[in-house]
């Protein structure tokens, strides 16, 4: 554990200054994803289910507005922790995460009407939230 803490302390020095513009882009991407998730959850369409199990669970507890925002905060904290720990890979982590979250934001609003990626089709059949709910009951 001491090795992990020492590495985090060493890598943290100058982290915000070095990666500030990438962190801003990452935050904007997270907010796009969270905003579009809020939008589709408020549409109240029973056919649309959140694919991310953790966001779905948080949204069930805190509602369709606070849930995605709390989820975005959790994603941000996890990303910062990982990026500080693996600082040499921070650029790739932030860029990959930003691209994925921008895509998710786009997909929630427009993409869902255009196509369904094979993974999402499979997850729709799998329905992980229903399985988790049945286990918790």
VOBA-1610 file (N, C-alpha, C; in pm, whole numbers, padded with zeros to 5 digits, always signed):
BEGIN
Unk+00083-00120+00000Unk+00000+00000+00000Unk+00087+00126+00000Unk+00199+00120+00072Unk+00288+00235+00078Unk+00345+00268-00061Unk+00370+00164-00140Unk+00423+00185-00276Unk+00322+00262-00361Unk+00195+00226-00347Unk+00089+00293-00423Unk+00079+00439-00381Unk+00077+00465-00251Unk+00066+00602-00200Unk+00186+00685-00243Unk+00306+00629-00234Unk+00426+00702-00278Unk+00421+00735-00427Unk+00375+00641-00506Unk+00365+00667-00651Unk+00263+00776-00680Unk+00149+00772-00610Unk+00047+00876-00629Unk+00102+01014-00591Unk+00173+01021-00478Unk+00230+01149-00434Unk+00331+01202-00536Unk+00416+01114-00585Unk+00518+01154-00682Unk+00455+01199-00814Unk+00357+01125-00863Unk+00294+01157-00990Unk+00199+01276-00982Unk+00151+01308-00861Unk+00055+01417-00845Unk+00119+01555-00867Unk+00246+01566-00840Unk+00315+01695-00851Unk+00307+01744-00996Unk+00242+01858-01016Unk+00230+01918-01148Unk+00126+01853-01239Unk+00050+01757-01187Unk-00047+01685-01270Unk-00152+01779-01329Unk-00214+01863-01245Unk-00323+01950-01291Unk-00274+02050-01395Unk-00154+02103-01374Unk-00099+02200-01468Unk-00069+02134-01602Unk-00014+02015-01598Unk+00024+01945-01721Unk-00097+01902-01804Unk-00201+01854-01739Unk-00315+01794-01810Unk-00443+01878-01802Unk-00433+02005-01767Unk-00555+02085-01744Unk-00647+02092-01865Unk-00593+02111-01985Unk-00681+02122-02102Unk-00747+01988-02133Unk-00676+01879-02109Unk-00734+01747-02133Unk-00842+01716-02029Unk-00821+01762-01907Unk-00920+01742-01801Unk-01046+01821-01833Unk-01029+01942-01886Unk-01146+02023-01925Unk-01226+01952-02034Unk-01158+01901-02136Unk-01226+01827-02243Unk-01296+01704-02185Unk-01228+01635-02095Unk-01285+01516-02033Unk-01411+01550-01953Unk-01408+01661-01879Unk-01525+01704-01801Unk-01641+01739-01894Unk-01613+01808-02004Unk-01718+01842-02100Unk-01779+01714-02158Unk-01695+01615-02190Unk-01745+01488-02243Unk-01832+01417-02139Unk-01788+01417-02013Unk-01868+01356-01907Unk-02003+01425-01893Unk-02003+01558-01900Unk-02128+01632-01887Unk-02221+01608-02006Unk-02163+01591-02125Unk-02246+01557-02242Unk-02313+01422-02222Unk-02236+01326-02175Unk-02292+01193-02150Unk-02398+01199-02040Unk-02367+01266-01930Unk-02463+01276-01819Unk-02588+01352-01862Unk-02570+01462-01935Unk-02685+01541-01981Unk-02775+01462-02075Unk-02716+01388-02166Unk-02797+01309-02258Unk-02864+01192-02186Unk-02798+01139-02083Unk-02860+01032-02004Unk-02980+01088-01927Unk-02963+01206-01870Unk-03076+01271-01802Unk-03191+01292-01900Unk-03157+01339-02020Unk-03258+01368-02121Unk-03339+01243-02155Unk-03269+01130-02182Unk-03346+01012-02222Unk-03418+00949-02104Unk-03366+00966-01982Unk-03438+00912-01866Unk-03565+00992-01839Unk-03562+01122-01865Unk-03679+01206-01842Unk-03785+01189-01951Unk-03744+01134-02067Unk-03842+01108-02173Unk-03944+01006-02129Unk-03907+00927-02029Unk-03998+00828-01970Unk-04039+00721-02070Unk-03945+00680-02152Unk-03970+00573-02248Unk-03935+00440-02184Unk-04032+00354-02161Unk-04004+00227-02091Unk-03916+00131-02172Unk-03905+00152-02303Unk-03822+00063-02384Unk-03674+00095-02371Unk-03641+00214-02323Unk-03501+00254-02312Unk-03454+00228-02170Unk-03347+00151-02159Unk-03290+00120-02028Unk-03144+00158-02028Unk-03098+00216-01920Unk-02957+00253-01908Unk-02872+00126-01911Unk-02769+00127-01995Unk-02684+00009-02012Unk-02581+00000-01899Unk-02530+00114-01854Unk-02431+00116-01748Unk-02501+00082-01616Unk-02469-00032-01561Unk-02539-00083-01443Unk-02524+00011-01324Unk-02403+00065-01304Unk-02383+00153-01188Unk-02464+00281-01202Unk-02473+00337-01321Unk-02554+00458-01342Unk-02701+00426-01322Unk-02745+00311-01371Unk-02885+00271-01353Unk-02919+00255-01205Unk-02829+00194-01128Unk-02856+00175-00985Unk-02857+00307-00910Unk-02761+00395-00940Unk-02757+00526-00874Unk-02881+00607-00913Unk-02925+00595-01038Unk-03043+00668-01082Unk-03170+00613-01018Unk-03174+00484-00993Unk-03289+00428-00921Unk-03298+00483-00779Unk-03183+00508-00719Unk-03179+00558-00581Unk-03202+00708-00575Unk-03129+00785-00660Unk-03130+00931-00649Unk-03214+01002-00755Unk-03268+00928-00849Unk-03354+00988-00950Unk-03282+01010-01082Unk-03360+01046-01186Unk-03304+01057-01321Unk-03217+01180-01345Unk-03215+01274-01254Unk-03128+01391-01271Unk-03002+01376-01187Unk-03019+01352-01059Unk-02902+01341-00971Unk-02822+01213-00998Unk-02888+01106-01039Unk-02819+00980-01063Unk-02707+00989-01166Unk-02737+01037-01288Unk-02631+01051-01388Unk-02522+01151-01348Unk-02560+01256-01274Unk-02458+01353-01229Unk-02367+01292-01124Unk-02423+01216-01032Unk-02341+01146-00933Unk-02252+01043-01002Unk-02308+00974-01101Unk-02230+00878-01179Unk-02115+00944-01252Unk-02140+01062-01310Unk-02033+01135-01379Unk-01924+01177-01281Unk-01963+01218-01161Unk-01865+01253-01059Unk-01780+01132-01021Unk-01844+01017-01006Unk-01771+00894-00976Unk-01674+00856-01087Unk-01718+00869-01212Unk-01630+00841-01326Unk-01511+00936-01328Unk-01538+01064-01297Unk-01430+01164-01295Unk-01327+01130-01188Unk-01374+01100-01067Unk-01281+01066-00958Unk-01198+00942-00991Unk-01263+00841-01047Unk-01191+00719-01083Unk-01088+00748-01192Unk-01125+00829-01291Unk-01033+00862-01401Unk-00913+00940-01349Unk-00935+01035-01260Unk-00824+01114-01205Unk-00730+01023-01126Unk-00787+00935-01045Unk-00703+00842-00968Unk-00617+00757-01059Unk-00678+00698-01161Unk-00603+00611-01254Unk-00501+00693-01332Unk-00539+00812-01377Unk-00448+00895-01456Unk-00328+00942-01373Unk-00350+00973-01246Unk-00238+01011-01161Unk-00148+00890-01138Unk-00208+00776-01111Unk-00129+00656-01084Unk-00046+00616-01206Unk-00109+00614-01324Unk-00038+00581-01448Unk-00019+00709-01530Unk+00054+00800-01475Unk+00067+00933-01534Unk+00120+00928-01677Unk+00209+00836-01707Unk+00263+00830-01843Unk+00155+00795-01944Unk+00048+00733-01902Unk-00061+00697-01991Unk-00180+00793-01980Unk-00167+00901-01902Unk-00278+00992-01876Unk-00336+01050-02005Unk-00249+01088-02098Unk-00296+01144-02225Unk-00391+01047-02293Unk-00352+00921-02304Unk-00434+00820-02371Unk-00561+00790-02294Unk-00552+00789-02162Unk-00671+00766-02079Unk-00774+00877-02098Unk-00730+01002-02093Unk-00822+01115-02108Unk-00879+01122-02249Unk-00797+01099-02349Unk-00846+01106-02487Unk-00943+00993-02517Unk-00910+00873-02477Unk-01000+00759-02499Unk-01131+00780-02424Unk-01122+00821-02297Unk-01242+00846-02219Unk-01327+00957-02279Unk-01263+01064-02324Unk-01337+01175-02384Unk-01410+01131-02510Unk-01342+01057-02595Unk-01406+01009-02718Unk-01525+00919-02686Unk-01507+00828-02591Unk-01617+00738-02555Unk-01735+00813-02493Unk-01708+00910-02407Unk-01818+00983-02344Unk-01886+01078-02442Unk-01811+01140-02534Unk-01875+01220-02639Unk-01964+01131-02726Unk-01912+01011-02761Unk-01991+00919-02841Unk-02117+00877-02765Unk-02105+00847-02638Unk-02221+00806-02557Unk-02325+00917-02552Unk-02279+01042-02536Unk-02371+01155-02536Unk-02443+01168-02669Unk-02370+01153-02778Unk-02430+01159-02911Unk-02528+01043-02929Unk-02487+00924-02890Unk-02570+00806-02911Unk-02702+00816-02835Unk-02698+00866-02712Unk-02820+00876-02630Unk-02925+00965-02696Unk-02882+01067-02769Unk-02976+01162-02828Unk-03011+01126-02972Unk-02909+01105-03056Unk-02933+01085-03198Unk-02903+00943-03245Unk-02797+00884-03199Unk-02752+00754-03250Unk-02849+00641-03226Unk-02922+00648-03116Unk-03015+00541-03082Unk-03121+00523-03190Unk-03153+00630-03263Unk-03251+00622-03371Unk-03190+00577-03503Unk-03057+00572-03510Unk-02989+00538-03635Unk-02945+00392-03642Unk-02891+00342-03532Unk-02840+00205-03532Unk-02822+00157-03389Unk-02805+00028-03375Unk-02775-00031-03245Unk-02647-00112-03257Unk-02543-00069-03185Unk-02420-00150-03185Unk-02450-00290-03133Unk-02379-00388-03186Unk-02406-00527-03149Unk-02399-00551-02999Unk-02304-00483-02932Unk-02293-00500-02788Unk-02419-00452-02717Unk-02473-00338-02760Unk-02594-00286-02697Unk-02715-00375-02725Unk-02721-00432-02843Unk-02830-00527-02873Unk-02820-00647-02781Unk-02699-00699-02765Unk-02677-00814-02677Unk-02711-00778-02532Unk-02666-00661-02487Unk-02696-00619-02350Unk-02845-00599-02330Unk-02914-00552-02433Unk-03059-00536-02423Unk-03129-00669-02402Unk-03078-00774-02464Unk-03135-00907-02444Unk-03094-00964-02308Unk-02974-00929-02267Unk-02918-00977-02141Unk-02985-00911-02021Unk-03017-00783-02032Unk-03082-00702-01929Unk-03017-00719-01792Unk-02895-00665-01778Unk-02820-00683-01653Unk-02891-00626-01531Unk-02967-00518-01546Unk-03034-00460-01429Unk-03139-00555-01373Unk-03211-00621-01457Unk-03314-00715-01410Unk-03250-00832-01336Unk-03135-00877-01384Unk-03064-00987-01318Unk-03016-00942-01180Unk-02959-00822-01173Unk-02911-00770-01044Unk-03027-00748-00948Unk-03139-00694-00998Unk-03255-00673-00912Unk-03308-00805-00857Unk-03308-00909-00942Unk-03358-01039-00894Unk-03264-01100-00790Unk-03135-01072-00801Unk-03039-01122-00703Unk-03056-01049-00570Unk-03080-00918-00576Unk-03091-00837-00455Unk-03222-00860-00380Unk-03323-00913-00446Unk-03453-00933-00380Unk-03455-01056-00296
//
